[in-house]
Amino acid sequence: MMNVCGRNEKAANKFEDNFPYPACWQDNMRMEFLLSAFRERTVNPESFDAKLQFWTHQIQDYCEYKGDANFNKEELKIRFTRNGRVPACLDTVLSNMLQLKIICASEDYKLNINSNWTEWALHNFVKGPFLWVYRLLKFWLNANEMIADAHRTEYVHMDVLTKFCMQVYELLQKSPFKGTVQPYEVFIEEVLRVMTISESCIKMCAQKLHYEHKISLSYKLGDSENRIQLIKVPVENEPVTGINENDIVIHKMKAVRMNLMEQLRDIEVKIEEINLNIHQYLKENKRQMAKLLLQKKHLLENSHKKQSSALLNIETLLLNIEEAKQNDIILDAYKSGSKALQNIFDTLNLNNDLVRDIVADVNETIETHKEIGDILADTNPNVSNSYDDNNLERELAEITGENVETETKIDNTIAYQKSMLTDEQLMNMLEELEVEQKSIGETERSQSLKS
């Protein structure tokens, strides 16, 4: 963490070399105009607005470059002095930025973030007017001191702070912060690792995110001010509930776990060193020294065993806590699902008796439909004759590759002959079929009768 802070300070010290001044900074005539005091706007409105916009952008760029949303007039005068020429237009610029709420006084910002409604009312209706009268009297008595106070007045650039807050919040949506409670020191170190930003600005970002109910903070009463102790980032779609006693207990257990793991690593390193020393003493024939080290090794091994057992117990508790959280989530899901299903039943008026009646009606309707189909099937007895045997034989012949043409001619001849026979011819044919069963005499008599 010290290396990160040192890197940030080094970057701030190289402001004159690295700050991206605009191209017109090398133009003496242009900068002579921009560094001078403002004239009345009615003289040249376009020039007035262009100059005002230039300095507004420069102040924002400077705050973003140095990684801090806080600044004061004296600081701006030092940073933007060019060839010994101090900018004489900053009062008008700062007044305009205050009016547009681009910046605000640091005291007012802290009051809005940290106070409740009672403190806000006290400040605006009692303390505010009193301070205004006090400053007016102070100006009459000592104008120079009043001007010095104005130069030291701290301002907060709201746009820069909002930009830094977005970057910090994006970092908090990643591991190890999302859905966990982390020490504020871990949060500071991670932000400084990836961003060039001051620690005071990080604290302002954390307080602003807490004020917007995006994260939760817990404070520890320090010597002079409340210091942030823990930071909690909820998971996605989870409301911010604040850091409760369970969160603090879990945090302490995790801290103890980390401490035990470090102690175990130290003990393992010491045991390894003792093993090496024992072998060395044995080589040098110093058995008494080796025995002493061996006893120390046994003590360390016993301590390692005890702390390992304690670490296992803490790990078990933490796993049980996580499992209990998951069980609670599952139970809530069951409750929500059951309630939603019951609401659907109530809305559709579904119950056991109604379902049984509907199913019985459906079965009865199906049986009726089946009976009607059977009756309709029995009303056409010649349906089975609609499939001619000859046609079926021809289809089979086509499938097997037989001579379909010859069979078709024979079938056509038989069909033609059947269509040409009369009833009398059929009777004669039947009688002739009986000839084979009679004698020759009977046949002759039959023929004489016919003639």
N, C-alpha and C positions, 0 to 999 in steps of 0.2 A: 504493500500500500504506500509505503514511503517513496518507492521508486516512481509510482504513478503520480503522486503529488509533485515530486521533483520535476517530472517531465512536464506537467502542466505549468509549473512556475517558470520553467525554462522557456516554454513557448510564449508565456506572457511577457517575459523580459525582452524578447526579440520582436516586440510589436513594431518598432520603427522600421525593421528590416523586412518583415513579412506581411504587414497589413496591406491589403489590396486597395491602395488609394485609387481614386478615379483617374482617368487619362488627363483630365483638365488640371490635375494637381501640379503639373509641370508648366502650365500656362500662367505666366506672371500676371498678365492683364486680367485674365478671368478670375484668378484667385484673389486679386486685389479687390474685385467687386464682391466675391463671395465671403471674404473675411471681414468686410466692412459692416457697419451697423445698418439696420433696415431704414429705408426712408418710408414716408407715408405711402400706403398702398394705392391711394388715388393718383399718385404721380405716374406709376407704371404698374398696373395690376399684374400683367403677365410676368414681368421680371420679378416682382415681389413673390408671386406664387412659385416660380421656378427656383428661386433661391431658398424658399422655405422647404420645398420638396427635396432639394439637394441635401440640406442639413438633416432633415428627418431621416432620409435613407442612410446617411453617413453614421448617424447615432445608432441606428439599428444594426448596421453592418459591424460597427465597432463592438457592440454588446455580444453579437453572435461570435465574433472572432475571439474575444477574450473569454467566452464561455461563462458569462455572468449577466443576469438581467438587471443587476443593481449598478447604478452609476451616479455621479454627482457632477455639478457644473465645473468644479475645480479640476476634476479628472479630465473632462472634455477639453478644457482650455489647454491643459498640458499636452494632451495627445494630438490636438489639431493645430498647435502652433507651427507656423511655417516661416522659416527664415527670420525668426524673432517676432513675427507678426502674430499677435494673439487674436483669435476670432472674437469680434465685438458684437456678434448677432445672436448669441446663444440665449439671452433672456427672452427675446421674441420667439425663438424656436421652441424653447421649453414651455413657454406660456401657451403657445398654440397646441402643442402636444398634450398638455394637461387638459385643455379645453376639449380636445377631441377624444380624450380618455385613452390615448395611445400609451401614456405613462401615468403613473400616480405616485404620490408620496409614499415612501416606504412605511411610515408610521400608519397611514390610512390603510395600506394593504394588509399589514399585520393585524390591525384591528378587525378588518372585515373577515379575515381567515380564521382568527383564533377566538373571537369574542362571540357572545350570544346577543340576543336582541336587547337585553337590559344594558349591557355594556355599550352597544352601538348607540342606543338612545342617549345614554349618559354622555358619550363622547360628542354627539352631534348637537345636543341641546344645552349641555352644561359646560363640558370641558372645552369644546370647540370655540364657542364665543369667548370664554375666559382667556384661552390661548391667543385669540386674535387681538383682544384688548391688551394682553401682556406684551405681545410682539410690537404693537403700535407704540405703546409707551417706551418700550426698549429702543425702538428706532428713534424716537424723539430725544431720548437721553444719550444714546450712543449709536450713531448711524453706522460707524465703521464696523462695530461688532455685529450689528444686524446684517450688514452686507457679507461679512465673513460667515455667519450662520447660513445665509442663503446659498453661498458657494459650497458649504458642507452638507446641504440638504440631500439626502439620499432619495433616488427615484427608482421605480421598478418599471421596466419596459414590458408591457403586458404581452405584446406580440412575440417578443423573444422568449418570454417565460412560457407562453403557450406552446411554442415550437419545441422547446426543451422538454416540456411535460409530455408531449406526444412521443418523443424519442425515448424517454425514460419508461413510459407506460408500455411501449412496444417491447422494450427489454424485459419488463416484468412479466410479459405474457409467455416467456420462455422458461426453460428449466434453469436453475432449481427453484424459481420463485412461484410460478403459477400453481395455485392450489395448496400452498404451504405457508408456514410461518417461519420467517428467517430473521436473524439478528440484523439490526440496522447497519452494523459494521460490515457485514457481508454484502449488503446492498450497496453501500458506499464504494467498496472495493471493486465490485463488478461494474458499476457505472463508470468509475474512473478508468477502468481498463479499456473501455470501448469508446469513451467520449472525452473530449477536452472541455471540461466544465468544472467550475469551482464547487467546493463542498457546500458552501452557503446556498448556491443555486440548486444543488441537489436536494437540500433540505426544503427549500421553497417549493420545488416540484413535488416532493413527497407530501407536503402539507396541502398543496393545491389539489392533488389527486385524492387525498383523504377528504378534503372539503367537498369534492365532486362525487363522493361515495363510489369511487372506483377501487380504492384499496382501504385498508384499515391500519392505523398506527396505535401503538401503546407507548406511553411516556414514562420515564423514570425521573423522579424528582432529583435534580442535581443541586450543585452548590449555588448556582446563580440563576439557572433557568431550567425549564423542563426539557430534558434530553430524550430523543426518540430511542426506544429500546428495541421494539419489534415491529416488523412490517408483515402484513398478511395480504396476499393476493388471492381473491376467490377464483374458482374455476369458471369456465364459460357458462353463462346463463344461471349462475348462482348468485343470489342476493348477498350484498355485503352485510354481514351480521356483527362485525366488530370482533375484536380479540377478547375472547372470554377466558374464564379460568382454566378450562380444558386445554385451550391452545397454549397457555403459559406452561401448564404442567407437561404437555407433550414437548414443548420447546426445551424445558429443563431436562427431560429424560434424554432427548437427542444430544444435548450438550454433555450430559454425563457419559453417554455412549461414545461420543467423540473423544472425551478425556480418557476413558478406559482403553480405547483402541490405541491412543498415543502411548499410554503407560505400558501396554502389552508390547508394543513395538520396541520401546526403550528396554524393557526387560529382556526381550529376545536378543537384542544387540549386546547387552551386557553378558548374557549367558554365552553367546558366541565368543566374546572376548575372553571370558574366563576359560573356556575350553582351549583356546589357543595358548593362554598363559600356563595352563596346567601341563599341556604337552611340552612347552618350553622348559618348565621347571623339572619335569621328569627327565628330559634330555640332559639337563645340567645337574641331575642327581640331587635336587632340592625337594625331597619328598614331603618335608614338613610344610613348606610353602604350598605345595600342591594340595595337601590335605586341607589347609585353611581355605584355599580357593574352592575346593570341592564342597566344603560345608556351605560356603557362600552361594555356590551354585544351587545346592539343594534348597536353601532359603528362597532364592529367587524363583525356583521352579514351583515351590509351594505358593508363593505370592502370585505367580502367573496363573496357577490353577484356580485360586480363589477369584481373581479378577476376571478370568475367563468365564467362570460360573456366573458372576454378577453380570457380565456382559450378555451372556445367554439369557438370563432372566429379563434384562431390559429389552433385548430383541424380541423375546416372546411377548412381553407386555405391549410393545409397539405394534407387533403383528396382530395381536388380539384387538387392539384399538382400531386398527385399519379394517380388520374383518368385521368388527361391530359397526363401523361406519357403512361398510358395504351392505351388511344385513339390514341396516336401517333404510338404506336407499332402496333395496329390494322390497322391503316391507311397505314402504311408501308407494312403490310402483304397484304392488298387489292391491293396496287400498284404493288407489286411483282407478285401476282397471276394474275392480269390483264395483266401485261406485258408478263408473261410466256405463258398465253393462246393466246395472240395476236401473239407471236412468233411461236406458234404451227400452228395457222391458216395461217400465212405467209409461213411457211416451207412447209405445205401440200397444199398450194394454195387453201384454202377453202374460198368460198363466197356464198352469197344467191342464185345467179343464178345457180351455179354449183350444189348446194345441191338440188334445185328444179328439175333440169334436171335428176339428178341421181335417185331421188325418183320417177319421172314420168316413167323413164325407168324400174325401179323395178316393179311398178304397172302394166305396160304393159306386162312385162315378166310373171308376175303371172297370168294375164288374159289369155295370150296365153297358158300357161301350163294347166289352168283349161279347156279351150276349147279342147285341145288335149286329156285330160283325159276323157271328155264326149264323144268324138268321139270314142275313143278306147272302152269305156263301151258299146256303141250301136252296135258294130260289132259282138257281141256274144249273140244273143237273147236267146239261150238255157242255159245261165248261171244260170237263176233262177230255171231251172228244174234239176240242178245238185244236189239239195237237195231233195232226194226222200221222199215222204210223209210217206212211211212205216218206213224208217229209223228214221224219226222224231218221229213217234208214238212209236217206240221201245225205243228211248231215254227217252221219257216221261214216258213210263212204267217202265223203270229202275229207274227213279227218284222217282216215286210214289210207287214202290215196287209191281206192278201188275205181273200177270203170263205172263212172257215174252215168255216162251218156247212154249205155245199153240198158241199164236198169231203168232209166227214166223213160225210154221208149216203151219198154214192156209195161211199165206202170201206166203209161198213157193209153196203150192199147186196151189193157184190162178196164181201165176207167171208161174208155169209149164204148166198149162192148156192154158194160154194165148200164150205161146210159141209154143204149138202143134196144134192149130187151123189153118185151111187154109182159103182162101178167100171164097170158095164155102160153107164151113160149116158156116161161118159167115153170108152169105146170107140166108142160110136156117134158121138159128136162128132168123134172122130178120123177115122172113116171118112167122114163127111160132108165133112170138110175135103179129102179126096182126090177128091171128085166133080169138082171143077173141072178136074182133070187128065185125066178119062176122056171117052169119047164118049157119045152119047145112048143107043146100043144097049146098051152095057155097063151103063149106069145102070139101064135097064129090067130087064135080066137080074138085076142085083143086087137090085132091089126084089122080083122074083118069087121069088127064092130066100129072101128074108127072109119073105115071106108064106107 
